[in-house]
Amino acid sequence: MLTEKQISEIREHLEKAQAPLFFFDNDNDGLMSFLLLRRFIDRGKGIAVKGSHNLSRTYYKRIKELKPDYIFILDVPSVEREFLEMAEKDCLPVVWIDHHDVDIGTEVPLISHSLFNYYNSYHNDKMNEPVAYLCYKIINQKQDMWLAIIGCISDYYLPDFYDEFGKKYPELSKKNPKTPFDVFYDSEIGRISRILDFSLKDTTTNVVNLMKFMMKAKGPMDILEENTETKQILKRYNEINLKYQKILKKAREIVGDKMIYFQYSGGLSLSANLANQLSHEFPKKIIIVIYLSTDIANISLRGREIDIRKITLEAIKDIPGAIGGGHEHATGARMPVSSLPLFRERIEGLV
């Protein structure tokens, strides 16, 4: 958890920011983190960071276009050094809030000016509450609790205010869940979470419209009500879900003794979604889902009973062009397709 001092400092930054630009990871935790802070101060623009969970220097062109007075980075584990150097050169304050087990010691010393601010709850107590949880604690606005719930259960975390949410929205919640994914896959707030998650996999224009709608939504039921504002959101969910269920069915058919190793290709990268659901349905197995995109493989790994992060880092070690990391039980990796045979051989040996 963030300290009271850190929470107070972040609130001060939010109050000072008159035209902030929020960069957030392209998932529900990132989106909800942005919405919680944006609705709190009622100003600023948001940009989803897509791809490899890395805020590269190419995103700095948006700063040149939008001319913000503050940069907020939410739920993004990696930021290119050049991006931070450009912000320093332009004297732009940077507030980076994260929860991943990463060491940015090689980056921070390069940021000499006092306008760089890094907050990572994992570095405080080795806990990795979702950034949506941290942002909810920062703003402390009960009316936006539902947004924090969506961010938390999507990131496999059951927050300490879930029971309070259940009392307010009994028709949306699940009583006495054993895991966060019991809520995510077996409740109405979970269905709303999945709708928003799939809606992020749309064109930039439609994602911007989604954000605008969510900035003013009064409650979770607004998303389920079909109207001119939600029509595209619900349409996109139905389109992707149809394809998703077909791929999921194929993955369920290759369950091994200890592992599910599944790869697929196509127009949509759903490896993280598939890995999460397979992990929920087969909690004792190691899950590896690989999305093949021309010559690059995007890999999602899950292991509820082992340190899958340790296995991931060991498996990609010394593979040219391979990167990866994440949490103890949920990681991601990326490598050339040509390296997959070696990767699989290592994974099977480690398992």
C-alpha positions in Angstrom: 0.0 0.0 0.0 1.1 3.6 -0.5 2.0 5.5 2.6 -0.1 8.4 3.9 2.7 10.7 2.9 2.7 9.4 -0.6 -1.1 9.6 -0.9 -0.9 13.2 0.3 1.8 14.1 -2.3 -0.1 12.5 -5.2 -3.3 14.5 -4.2 -1.2 17.7 -4.2 0.1 16.9 -7.7 -3.5 16.3 -8.9 -4.6 19.6 -7.5 -1.8 21.4 -9.1 -2.3 19.9 -12.6 -4.5 22.1 -14.7 -4.1 20.2 -18.0 -2.7 16.8 -17.1 -2.1 14.0 -19.6 -2.6 10.4 -18.3 -0.8 7.5 -19.8 -2.3 4.2 -18.7 -1.8 0.5 -19.4 -4.3 -0.8 -21.9 -6.4 -3.0 -19.6 -9.1 -2.6 -17.0 -6.7 -1.8 -14.2 -5.1 1.0 -16.2 -8.4 2.3 -17.6 -10.1 2.4 -14.1 -7.0 4.1 -12.6 -7.2 6.8 -15.2 -11.0 7.2 -14.7 -10.7 7.4 -10.9 -8.2 10.3 -11.1 -9.8 12.0 -14.0 -13.2 12.1 -12.4 -11.7 13.3 -9.2 -10.2 16.5 -10.7 -12.5 16.7 -13.7 -9.8 17.7 -16.1 -7.2 16.0 -18.3 -6.9 13.6 -21.2 -6.0 9.9 -21.3 -4.0 7.8 -23.7 -3.8 4.0 -23.5 -0.4 2.5 -23.8 -0.7 -0.5 -26.1 1.6 -3.4 -26.9 4.5 -4.4 -24.7 3.5 -2.5 -21.4 6.2 0.0 -22.2 5.8 3.8 -22.5 8.3 4.4 -25.4 9.6 7.7 -26.6 7.3 7.5 -29.6 4.4 8.5 -27.2 6.1 11.8 -26.5 4.7 13.2 -29.7 1.3 13.3 -28.0 2.8 15.6 -25.4 4.0 17.9 -28.2 0.5 17.8 -29.6 -1.6 18.2 -26.4 0.8 20.4 -24.4 0.0 19.2 -20.9 1.4 20.8 -17.8 1.6 17.4 -16.0 2.3 13.8 -17.0 0.7 10.9 -15.0 1.8 7.3 -15.8 -0.5 4.6 -14.4 0.0 0.9 -14.2 2.9 0.9 -16.8 5.9 -1.1 -15.5 8.4 0.3 -18.0 9.1 3.8 -19.3 11.9 4.4 -21.8 14.7 6.5 -20.5 14.5 8.9 -23.5 10.8 9.6 -22.7 11.8 10.7 -19.2 14.8 12.7 -20.5 12.5 14.6 -22.9 10.1 15.4 -20.0 13.0 16.7 -18.0 14.2 18.9 -20.8 10.7 20.4 -21.1 10.5 20.8 -17.3 7.3 18.7 -17.1 6.4 17.1 -13.8 6.1 13.4 -14.0 4.0 11.3 -11.5 4.4 7.6 -12.1 2.2 5.2 -10.1 2.8 1.5 -10.3 2.6 -1.8 -8.5 4.9 -4.2 -10.4 8.0 -5.9 -9.0 10.4 -3.9 -11.1 13.7 -2.2 -10.4 14.0 1.2 -12.0 17.2 2.0 -10.2 19.0 2.4 -13.4 16.5 4.9 -14.7 15.8 7.1 -11.7 19.3 8.5 -11.2 19.1 9.9 -14.7 16.2 12.1 -13.6 18.0 14.8 -11.7 15.3 17.4 -11.5 12.8 17.5 -8.6 9.8 17.2 -10.9 10.1 13.4 -11.3 8.0 11.4 -8.8 7.8 7.6 -8.6 5.4 5.7 -6.4 5.3 1.9 -6.3 3.4 0.2 -3.6 5.3 -3.0 -4.1 8.5 -1.3 -3.0 6.8 -0.4 0.3 5.6 -3.7 1.6 6.0 -6.3 -1.2 2.2 -6.2 -1.8 1.0 -5.5 -5.3 -2.5 -4.1 -5.0 -3.8 -3.0 -8.4 -3.2 0.6 -9.3 -7.0 1.1 -9.4 -7.0 0.2 -5.7 -4.3 2.7 -5.0 -6.1 5.4 -7.0 -9.3 4.7 -5.1 -7.5 5.2 -1.8 -6.0 8.4 -3.2 -9.3 10.0 -4.2 -11.5 8.4 -1.5 -14.8 9.0 -3.4 -17.4 6.4 -2.5 -19.5 7.1 -5.7 -16.6 5.7 -7.8 -16.1 2.5 -5.8 -17.6 0.5 -8.6 -14.8 1.6 -10.9 -12.2 0.5 -8.4 -13.9 -2.9 -8.1 -13.7 -3.4 -11.9 -10.0 -2.6 -11.9 -9.3 -4.9 -8.9 -11.2 -8.0 -9.9 -9.8 -7.7 -13.5 -6.3 -7.8 -12.0 -7.0 -10.8 -9.7 -7.5 -8.8 -6.5 -10.4 -8.8 -4.0 -10.2 -5.4 -2.2 -11.1 -4.7 1.4 -14.2 -2.7 0.3 -15.7 -5.6 -1.8 -18.3 -6.3 1.0 -19.3 -2.7 1.1 -19.8 -2.8 -2.7 -21.8 -6.0 -2.3 -24.2 -4.3 0.1 -24.7 -1.3 -2.3 -25.0 -3.5 -5.4 -26.2 -7.0 -4.3 -27.6 -7.7 -7.8 -24.2 -7.2 -9.3 -22.0 -8.9 -6.9 -21.3 -12.5 -5.9 -21.6 -13.6 -2.3 -18.7 -15.1 -0.5 -16.3 -15.4 -3.5 -13.3 -17.6 -2.9 -11.2 -15.8 -5.5 -11.4 -12.5 -7.4 -12.1 -14.4 -10.6 -15.2 -15.9 -9.0 -16.5 -12.4 -9.2 -15.0 -11.6 -12.6 -16.5 -14.7 -14.3 -19.6 -15.4 -12.2 -21.3 -12.0 -11.5 -22.8 -9.0 -13.3 -20.0 -6.7 -12.3 -17.7 -9.3 -13.8 -19.7 -9.2 -17.0 -19.5 -5.4 -17.0 -15.7 -5.7 -16.5 -15.4 -8.1 -19.4 -17.4 -5.8 -21.6 -15.1 -2.9 -20.9 -12.0 -5.1 -21.3 -13.0 -6.1 -24.8 -14.1 -2.5 -25.7 -10.5 -1.5 -25.2 -9.6 -3.7 -28.1 -11.3 -1.3 -30.6 -10.2 1.5 -32.9 -8.6 4.6 -31.3 -11.7 6.6 -32.1 -14.0 4.2 -30.3 -11.7 3.9 -27.3 -11.7 7.7 -27.0 -15.5 7.6 -27.1 -15.5 4.9 -24.5 -13.4 7.0 -22.2 -15.6 10.0 -22.7 -18.7 8.0 -21.8 -17.0 6.5 -18.7 -15.9 9.9 -17.5 -19.6 10.8 -16.9 -21.2 7.4 -16.2 -23.1 7.5 -12.9 -23.0 3.8 -12.2 -22.3 0.3 -13.5 -25.8 -0.1 -14.8 -25.2 2.7 -17.3 -23.0 0.3 -19.3 -25.6 -2.4 -19.6 -28.3 0.0 -20.9 -28.2 0.0 -24.7 -28.4 3.5 -26.2 -26.5 5.6 -28.7 -23.6 6.0 -26.3 -23.3 2.3 -25.4 -24.2 0.8 -28.7 -20.7 0.5 -30.0 -19.4 -0.7 -26.6 -21.9 -3.6 -26.4 -21.5 -4.4 -30.1 -17.7 -4.7 -29.8 -18.1 -6.9 -26.8 -20.4 -9.3 -28.6 -18.2 -9.4 -31.7 -15.0 -10.3 -29.7 -16.8 -12.6 -27.3 -18.0 -14.7 -30.2 -14.5 -15.2 -31.5 -13.1 -15.5 -27.9 -15.4 -18.4 -27.0 -14.4 -20.4 -30.1 -10.7 -20.0 -29.3 -11.3 -20.8 -25.6 -13.0 -24.0 -26.6 -10.0 -25.1 -28.6 -7.7 -24.3 -25.6 -9.8 -26.4 -23.3 -9.3 -29.4 -25.5 -5.5 -29.6 -25.0 -5.2 -29.8 -21.2 -2.1 -31.7 -20.2 -1.1 -33.3 -16.8 0.6 -30.2 -15.5 0.3 -27.6 -18.2 -1.9 -26.1 -20.9 0.4 -24.9 -23.7 -1.8 -23.3 -26.4 -1.0 -21.1 -29.4 -3.1 -19.4 -31.9 -3.1 -16.7 -34.5 -5.7 -14.3 -36.1 -6.7 -10.7 -35.9 -7.0 -10.3 -32.2 -4.5 -10.7 -29.4 -6.5 -12.2 -26.5 -3.7 -14.2 -24.8 -4.0 -12.5 -21.5 -7.8 -12.9 -21.4 -7.5 -16.6 -22.3 -4.8 -17.3 -19.8 -6.8 -15.7 -17.0 -9.9 -17.7 -17.7 -8.0 -21.0 -18.2 -6.2 -20.3 -14.9 -9.6 -19.8 -13.2 -10.9 -23.1 -14.7 -7.7 -25.1 -14.1 -6.1 -23.5 -11.0 -3.6 -26.3 -10.4 -2.1 -26.1 -13.9 0.5 -23.9 -15.5 -1.1 -21.9 -18.3 0.8 -20.7 -21.3 -1.1 -19.0 -24.1 0.8 -17.8 -27.2 -0.5 -15.3 -29.8 1.3 -15.5 -33.1 1.6 -12.2 -34.9 3.6 -12.7 -38.1 7.2 -13.2 -36.7 6.5 -12.1 -33.1 5.0 -14.2 -30.3 3.1 -12.6 -27.5 2.9 -14.9 -24.5 0.8 -14.9 -21.3 1.7 -17.2 -18.5 -0.2 -18.0 -15.3 0.6 -20.3 -12.3 -1.6 -20.0 -9.2 0.5 -22.4 -7.2 4.0 -21.5 -8.3 6.3 -18.5 -8.9 5.6 -18.2 -12.6 7.6 -15.0 -12.8 10.8 -16.9 -11.8 10.0 -19.6 -14.4 9.3 -17.0 -17.1 12.6 -15.1 -16.5 14.5 -18.3 -16.6 12.8 -19.6 -19.7 13.6 -16.4 -21.7 17.1 -16.0 -20.4 19.6 -15.3 -23.2 17.0 -15.7 -26.0 17.8 -13.0 -28.5 15.0 -10.3 -28.6 13.0 -11.9 -25.8 11.6 -9.7 -23.0 9.2 -10.6 -20.1 8.2 -10.0 -16.6 5.2 -9.4 -14.3 3.8 -10.6 -11.1 4.5 -13.8 -9.1 1.5 -15.7 -10.5 0.9 -13.8 -13.8 3.5 -12.8 -16.4 3.9 -11.9 -20.0 6.7 -12.4 -22.5 7.5 -11.4 -26.1 9.9 -13.0 -28.5 10.6 -14.0 -32.1 8.4 -16.9 -33.3 11.6 -18.7 -34.3 12.6 -18.9 -30.6 9.4 -20.7 -29.5 10.8 -24.3 -29.8 13.6 -23.4 -27.4 11.2 -21.6 -25.1 8.9 -24.6 -24.9 11.8 -26.9 -24.3 12.9 -24.8 -21.4 9.4 -24.4 -20.0 8.8 -28.1 -20.0 12.1 -28.7 -18.3 11.4 -26.1 -15.6 7.9 -27.5 -15.0 
